[in-house]
Amino acid sequence: MSPAIKYTFGRIGLFVIVFVALSPTPLNILVKAMVAFVASAGLSFLLLRKWRDEMAEQLGTISAKRTAEKDRLRSALAGDEDAAAAGDRVVAADSAEKAPDARS
Protein backbone atom coordinates (compact mmCIF):
# COMPACT_ATOMS: atom_id res chain seq x y z
CA MET A 1 0.00 0.00 0.00
CA SER A 2 1.23 3.46 -0.85
CA PRO A 3 2.61 5.49 2.07
CA ALA A 4 0.31 8.38 1.14
CA ILE A 5 -2.75 6.14 1.36
CA LYS A 6 -1.63 4.65 4.68
CA TYR A 7 -1.07 8.10 6.16
CA THR A 8 -4.40 9.41 4.85
CA PHE A 9 -6.31 6.47 6.29
CA GLY A 10 -4.41 6.88 9.56
CA ARG A 11 -5.43 10.54 9.77
CA ILE A 12 -9.06 9.69 8.99
CA GLY A 13 -9.00 6.88 11.55
CA LEU A 14 -7.66 9.16 14.27
CA PHE A 15 -10.34 11.73 13.45
CA VAL A 16 -13.10 9.11 13.71
CA ILE A 17 -11.72 7.74 16.99
CA VAL A 18 -11.57 11.20 18.58
CA PHE A 19 -14.99 12.13 17.19
CA VAL A 20 -16.56 8.94 18.61
CA ALA A 21 -14.82 9.57 21.95
CA LEU A 22 -16.45 13.01 22.03
CA SER A 23 -19.94 11.68 21.22
CA PRO A 24 -21.15 11.50 24.86
CA THR A 25 -20.32 15.17 25.46
CA PRO A 26 -23.18 17.69 25.17
CA LEU A 27 -21.54 19.74 22.42
CA ASN A 28 -22.85 20.76 19.03
CA ILE A 29 -21.84 18.31 16.29
CA LEU A 30 -19.81 20.97 14.48
CA VAL A 31 -17.90 21.81 17.66
CA LYS A 32 -17.20 18.09 18.15
CA ALA A 33 -15.93 17.88 14.57
CA MET A 34 -13.64 20.89 15.02
CA VAL A 35 -12.25 19.54 18.30
CA ALA A 36 -11.78 16.11 16.72
CA PHE A 37 -10.00 17.68 13.75
CA VAL A 38 -7.55 19.63 15.89
CA ALA A 39 -6.96 16.73 18.29
CA SER A 40 -6.44 14.23 15.47
CA ALA A 41 -3.93 16.60 13.83
CA GLY A 42 -1.91 16.74 17.04
CA LEU A 43 -2.14 13.00 17.58
CA SER A 44 -1.13 12.26 14.00
CA PHE A 45 1.94 14.45 14.45
CA LEU A 46 2.98 12.21 17.34
CA LEU A 47 1.64 8.80 16.33
CA LEU A 48 1.99 8.73 12.54
CA ARG A 49 5.52 10.08 12.19
CA LYS A 50 6.88 6.98 10.43
CA TRP A 51 4.11 6.98 7.82
CA ARG A 52 4.47 10.75 7.30
CA ASP A 53 8.21 10.38 6.73
CA GLU A 54 7.65 7.52 4.26
CA MET A 55 5.10 9.63 2.39
CA ALA A 56 7.46 12.62 2.28
CA GLU A 57 10.26 10.42 0.93
CA GLN A 58 7.98 9.00 -1.75
CA LEU A 59 6.78 12.46 -2.78
CA GLY A 60 10.39 13.73 -2.86
CA THR A 61 11.41 10.89 -5.15
CA ILE A 62 8.50 11.56 -7.48
CA SER A 63 9.31 15.27 -7.51
CA ALA A 64 12.97 14.60 -8.35
CA LYS A 65 11.97 12.34 -11.25
CA ARG A 66 9.56 14.97 -12.59
CA THR A 67 12.20 17.68 -12.33
CA ALA A 68 14.73 15.51 -14.18
CA GLU A 69 12.18 14.74 -16.90
CA LYS A 70 11.27 18.42 -17.21
CA ASP A 71 14.95 19.36 -17.55
CA ARG A 72 15.42 16.66 -20.18
CA LEU A 73 12.45 17.91 -22.19
CA ARG A 74 13.63 21.53 -21.93
CA SER A 75 17.08 20.47 -23.18
CA ALA A 76 15.50 18.60 -26.08
CA LEU A 77 13.37 21.60 -26.99
CA ALA A 78 16.37 23.93 -26.74
CA GLY A 79 18.30 21.72 -29.16
CA ASP A 80 20.83 20.25 -26.72
CA GLU A 81 20.85 16.76 -28.21
CA ASP A 82 23.53 15.37 -25.86
CA ALA A 83 21.55 16.19 -22.70
CA ALA A 84 18.34 14.96 -24.28
CA ALA A 85 19.99 11.67 -25.30
CA ALA A 86 21.38 11.20 -21.78
CA GLY A 87 17.91 11.82 -20.41
CA ASP A 88 16.45 9.29 -22.83
CA ARG A 89 18.83 6.67 -21.47
CA VAL A 90 17.71 7.46 -17.91
CA VAL A 91 14.03 7.28 -18.91
CA ALA A 92 14.63 3.96 -20.70
CA ALA A 93 16.37 2.56 -17.62
CA ASP A 94 13.51 3.71 -15.36
CA SER A 95 10.88 2.12 -17.57
CA ALA A 96 12.92 -1.11 -17.79
CA GLU A 97 12.93 -1.29 -13.99
CA LYS A 98 9.16 -0.84 -13.82
CA ALA A 99 8.30 -3.27 -16.65
CA PRO A 100 7.49 -6.84 -15.57
CA ASP A 101 9.94 -9.51 -16.62
CA ALA A 102 8.71 -11.04 -19.89
CA ARG A 103 10.57 -14.32 -19.24
CA SER A 104 8.30 -15.26 -16.30
N, C-alpha and C positions, 0 to 999 in steps of 0.2 A: 504494500500500500504506500502511496506517495506520502512523504513527510508533510506536505501541505494539507492533505486530506486528514491525516491523523491529528494534526494540530487543530484544524478547524472543528473536527468532531469532538476533540477534547475540550475546546472552548465552549461549544454548544452544550456538552455534557455537564460541565461545571455550572453553566448558567441555569440549566434545568434543575440540578441538584440544589443550588442555592434558592431558586425560585420556589421549589417544593418545600424546602425547609422554612421558608417565610410564609407559607400558606396559612398556618394557624394564627398568624398575627392579624389584628384588625386594621390593616392598612388598605388603601385603595390599590387596585390591581396594577395601575400604572406606577405607583410609588414602589410596589414590590418588584416590578420589572426593572425600574431604575436602580434600586438597591442591589438586586441580583446581578445586573450588568456590571456595576462598579465592583462588587465583591468578587465576581467571577474573573474580572480582569486582573485584580490583585492576586487572586489565587492562581490564575494561569501563569502569572509572572514567576511565582514561586514553584509551582508544581509541574509545569509543562516546559521547563527550560530545555531539556534534552530535545524534545520534539521541535521547539522553536529554533534551536541551533541547527538541527538537521534541515529544517525548511529553509533557513537563511543560506545554508551552504548550497542546497539544491538551486535556489533562486540565483545565487551568485554564479554558479557554474553555467546556468542557462544564459544569464546576462553576458558573461564573458564570451560564450559561443556566438551570441547574437552580435556582439561588438566586433568580433573577429570576422564574421560573415559580412557585416556592413562595411568594414574596412576593405575586405577583399572585393566586394562589389564596387565600391568607390574607386579602387585602384583600376579595376577593369574598365570602368566608365571613363576614367581619366587617361586611359591608354597605356598604363604601366603593365605590360604583358607579363613581366617576370613575377611581380607580386601577385597578379591574378592567377598565374599558373601555380605558384606556391600555395595559394589559397585553395585552388582546385584539388591539389594533392591532399591537403588537410581535410577538405570536405569529403573526398573519396574515402579516406581512411576512417573518418567518423561514420560514414554510412556503411562501410564494411564491418565495423564493430557492431552496429545495430542490426544488421541483416542476419536472419537465422541461417545456420549452416545448412547448405543444400545437400550435403552428403548424408545427413541423418535420415 
